[in-house]
Amino acid sequence: MASVSIRRRETASGPRFQVRYRLGGRAYPIQHGGSFTTMKEARVRRDLIGGELAAGRNPAEALRAFSEAPPRRTFREWADTYKASRIDVAEKTKKTIDSYLKVILDTFGDRDPAAITFADVQEWVAGSGLKASSIRQYLSTLRAVLDYAGLTGEANPARDSRLRLPRQEHEVVEPPTALDVDAIIANVPKRWRLPLRVLEQTGMRVGELHQLEWQDVDVAGSRFRVRHGKTTSARRWVTVPSWLMVDVQETCPPDDRTPERRVFPGFTPAAAKNAMRKACENAGIAHFHPHDLRHRYASVKITEGVPITDLAAQLGHAKKSLTLDTYSHVLIGDSR
């Protein structure tokens, strides 16, 4: 009669639990069914073999299927297919995902996603050396790849509720004063003075102003249309002071304002950053970036009492809470 049993053996590395079986009575040789470090694993194998014997099948076929199981895909392979699947995002977003993955792959690239544990993720977070404000972006990408690999919900170690992230200190924004802005504009090349003033007076992102075309300029309504915002909510109409719109109009004759022509040709984020850096050095003031002009605009409007809902719409924030969290604690000495 066929039988299956578990035998315990003591080894130098600790106990081993061997599963053995016969296809018939004592005349049949003992067959090896597997060796395990825990009794629990051995019992699972014993029950599998017992089921095969009870069905009149040779367990060797089932055991061979285990040994011939295809190798698992590595995290790196899953990451590659995940990137290829993101046909729903812009090319810029794909490059951002790729930059995050380059760091993540250093740790998890050759691992089987199913073998990555909460402790592995926590150790990576603690030892990554990334800024507290950045680690969340990298962790989001790690979570997405593990989700794609089938480790959703509680099975995803990067979503474990026990995971602890570095404390993120609230960064105090110190925008330039009116005098600082005047000093910067006085020390940049003449062609950059107007676009920098537009940034300060509208709160636009430098990348948004860079892509502004004449088809986006509503002279009668004194506003700009932002069609290339960072998010859907960032695509909006931006109010422009009437006196500033006059200056913008004077940069290009009406007959030359073709729809696709840039309002400020050559004004790029890199050019703006470089021009402001040199201007700050020449003026002997603190080093400010183009984005600091956006901070100044928001701070001034808050001190003027502009409703947060209106300010969030001007800045392209999806939620007014983002505007409040970023700017409500900022107070500057003037409102010009």
N, C-alpha and C positions, 0 to 999 in steps of 0.2 A: 504494500500500500504506500502511495506517495506521501511524503512528509516534509516539513520545513521547521527549522529551529534556529535559535540564536545562541551562540557560544561566546562567553566573555574571555578575553585574553589580556594578560598584563604585559605591557611593553615598556620600554625605557621612556617613552613620551607620554605614558598614561594608558588607561584601559582602552581596548578596542572591542567592538561588538561585531562578531562575524555572523552573517546569515548563511546557513547551509541548507541544502535540500536534496531529496532523492526523488527520482521519477517513479520509483516503485518500492518494493520491499528491500530487505537487507542485501539482496543480490545485486541491487543497483548501486553504482558508485555515488559517493557524496559529491555534490556539485557546489561550487562557490557562488554565493548570491550577492556578495558585497561586504565591505568592512567599513564600520562607522565609529565615530568618536562618542556618540551618544546613543543611549538605549532607544530614545524616541525615534531617531532616524532608522535604526535597525528594525524597529517594529513596523514602520511604514513599508520598508522593503520586504519584510516577512509577510505582511498582509498582501502585498502585491503578488508575490510569488505563490502564496497560498491560493489566491483567487485564480491564477492561471492553472495551477494544478487541479483545482476543483472543476474547472471548465474543460479539463482534459487536454490542455495545451502545454507545450514545452515552454517554461519560463525563459529559456535562453533567448527566444525570439524577442520578447519584451525587453530583456536586459540589453540585448544588442542594440535595440532602438535608442536606449539611453546613451550608450557609449558612442553612437553614431549621430547624435543630435547635432544640428548645425551650430557652429560657434556663434556666440552672441555678438551683436554689433557693439563697437566701442562708443564712448561718448562722442569722440571726434567724428565718427561716421554719422551718428545721429545729428550732430551739430551741422554737418554739411547738408544733410537732407532737409533739416529745419530751415536753413538759410535759403535753399532752393525753393522751398514751399512758400516763402513770403513774397508772393507775387502781388500782394495787396499793399505793399509799402513803397515809398519813393526810393530812388537810388541812394539818396543821402542817408536815409534810415538804414538801408542795407549796410552801408559802410560803417555806420555807428554800431550796428549789431556785430559786424565783423571785428571791430576794434575791441569790443567787450569780450568776444569769444577768444581772441588771441591770449588774453590774460587768463581766462577760465581754463583753457585747454592745457596750460602749463601744469595744472594740478589734476584735472579730471580727464584729459584727452584720451588716455589709454585705458580708462576704467570702464567696466560694465556698469551702465546706469543703474541697473537693478541692485548692484552691490554697494552703491554709494549710500552712506548712512548720514543721519542727522549730525553725528559727531564729526564726520568728515567735513560737512558743510560748515559747522561751527568753527572748526580749526582753520578752515580756509578763510573765513570771514575775519577771524582774530589775527591771522598772520599775513593777510593780503598786503598790508601796508597802504591800502587805498584810503582816501579821505572819507570821513563819515558821510559827506554829502554825495560821494561817488559810489560807495559800495552798494547802495540800494539799486542803482542802475545796473550794475553788473549782476547782482543777485536776481533781478527781474529777468535777465537774459538766461541765467542758469535755470531758473524755475520754468521758463518757457520751453527750453530744450528738453528738460526732464518730463514735462507735461507731454511734449510731442513723442517722447519715447514710451509713453503709456503709463508713466508714474504720476497719475493724477490724484488730486485730493490729499488724503492723509498718507498715501504711498509716496508722495513727493517729499524727499528729505529737506529740500530747500523751502518748503512751506510748513515745516514743523513749527507748531506753536511755541516750542521751547527755544527756538532760535533767538539769539540775542545779538543786536546790532550795535555798533559804536554809538555813543551819545553824540548827537549832532547839535553843537552849540549854535544858537541863533546868531547869524552874522549881522552886525550892525552896519547898515548902509550909511555911508557918509558922502552924499552927493556934493558936487561943486556948488559954491555960492554964485550969485550973479556976477560978482567981481572976478571969480575964477573963470567963469564962462567968457566974460569979456576979454580977459587976458589971453585965453586960449585962442579965441577967434582972431584977436589982433596979431597973433604970432603964427598963424597957419597961412599957407599960400592963399592968395585971393580967391582962387576957384573953389576952395573948400569952405569958405566962410559961410556962404548961404546954406549949403546942406547941413552943416553942423548946427546952424541956428534953427533949421527946420527940426532937427532931432530934439533940440532943447525945448522947442515950442509946441511940439506935437506928441512927444513920447514914443515915436515910432522906433522900431528896432532898426539898426543900421543896415541889416540885410534886406529889410522891407523897402527902405529908401533907395537902396542900390538897384532894386528891380522895378522901381516906379517908372511907368511909361506915360506919355502924354494922354493916352486913352484913359488913364486912371485919374486924370486931373479934372475935377468939376469946378471950373472957375466961378460960375454963377452961384453955386452952393458953398464955395470956399472950403473945399474938402478934397481929400485924396482917397482913392479906392485901393485897399490892400488886397491883392489877389493871390499873393504868394506867402501867406502867413505860415507859421510853424505848424499850426493845427487848423482844423476847420473853423473853430471859433475865432482864430486870429485873422481870418479874412473878413474885412470890415471897411467901413468908411471912417476916415479920420478927419476931425475938424481942424482947419488951419486958420489962424488969425488972418483977418482980411488984409492987414498991412503987409503980412508976410506973403500972402498969395500974390500981391502986386509985384513984389520983388521976384517971385518965381516966374511970373509971366514975362518979366523983362529980360529973362535969360534967353528967350527964344522967340523970334517973330511968329505970329500966328500962322503964316503960310508954311513955315518949316516944322510945325508941330504934327508930324505924321504919327499915327496911332502907336506904332511900335518903337518910336524913338524914346530913348531914356531921357528922363528929365534932368538927371545929373550924370552925364557920360563920364566914365572913368572913376566914379565915386564907388569904391568897393570897401568892404569891411577892413581889409588889410591896409588900404590907403588911408582910411579914416583913423585907424589905430596908430599907424606910423606918424601921421601928421599931428595927432594930439600928443603923442609921446614927445616929439621934438618941440612942440609949442609949450608944453609944460616945463620942459628943461630950460627953454629960452626965457620963459616968464618967471622961473624960479619958484614954481608952486608945486604942490603934490602931484603925483602922476595919476591922471584920470584917463579912463577908457571911454570910447563912444557910448557904451551902455550906461555909463554914469550919468549921461545927459537924460536918459530915460528915467533913471532914479530921481533926478532933480525935478523933472516935469511932474512925476507922480507926487513927490513930496510937497511941491509948491501947491498943487491942486488940493491936496488934503488940508493944508493949512488955510487955504482959501474957502474951505467948506464945501467943495464940489462933492455931490453925492457919490458914494462908493460904487453904486450901480453904474452911474454914468462914466466914472473913471475907469472901471473894469472894461466897459465897452470900448472906450477909446484906446486902451492898452491891448485889447485883444485877449483878456483873461476869460477863461470859460466860467470861472466861479469868482464871485466878489470876495470870497474868503481868502483866495490867493492874493488879491490886492491888499487886503487888510493885513494878512500875515507878513507880507513883504515890506509894506511901507507905513503902516499906521504908527509905528514907534519912532519914525524919522521926523524930526523937527529941525528946520533950518531957520536962520535968522532973518530971512527976507522972503518975499513972495513974488518977486519980479520974474 
